[in-house]
Amino acid sequence: MAPVTPPPSVSVVLLNHDYGRYVGEALASAVGQEPGGYRLDEVVVVDDGSTDGSREVYARFPGVRVVEKAHEGFAATLTRAVREASGRWFVPLDADDAFTPDKLRTLAPHMADPDLLFIQHAEHVVDARGEPFGPGLHPGGATSTLAVRADAARDLLPVTNELFFHVLADVGRGRVLPAPLTRYRVHEQSMTDRRTPGVFTDYMAGVCAEVAARLDELSARPPAWAGADRLAGLAADYRRRAAEHREEARRRRERAAAAAGREGRSP
């Protein structure tokens, strides 16, 4: 008789800093997943020094493990989240987002594929009240739309942004699903500043440069999932992307300054 393959084990890890008004919805969506061909080993919260009412919300979910730490920002919190995951698959969730009930059930057949290290899926974009924000779906790619093999994620540490995990798709070990399995929230208190011209693009330039630096380090001692030449080539690609982002940020700032100048001259 052939050995029975166990279902893929999953760690859902929430990242929270002062999102007490949203984290209850996020936690409920994680612990309330529909059963399927996976094993939910744990739901964990990594709390990045919250000072609001988040702890009172955690108390409503006694099965959830809470890891508290001093406030260090998103990069350190995402890195800690990977390190806390004990399951084979690391499934992150920003505390202002929420999973659809069928997320893990839908991902399970793909997580069972031994060749896959990275899964991305589409998302519903909602506003602060949870209402649809704009028409249609978004293809995803942000933290709450990913599932990553935990061992591969640890190879990439420390990380500053979820873009590090996309490297696993770049080397051909990823899959993109069209199903919208997350409610991604856009609101005034979102972590990234997408309103001030050039700020977010400058941020992404920095992230791309950091990914390139990490890939240079990995190419010296390659992990099992990619060779040295492939990693070095990807590092060059990310350096080019960083330069493109910096140039785009410069253009956006110039356009904004020109528009402000025209408004200032208006009668």
Secondary structure, DSSP 8 states (H G I E B T S, - for coil): --------EEEEEEEESS-HHHHHHHHHHHHT----SSEEEEEEEEEES--SSHHHHHTT-TTSEEEEE----HHHHHHHHHHH--SSEEEEEETT-EE-TTHHHHHHHHHT-TT--EEEEEEEEE-TTS-B-SSS-B---SGGGEEEEHHHHHHT-S-SSTHHHHHHHHTT-EEEEEEEEEEEE--TT-SS--SSTTHHHHHHHHHHHHHHHHHHHHHHS--TTS-HHHHHHHHHHHHHHHHHHHHHHHHHHHHHHHHHHHHHH--
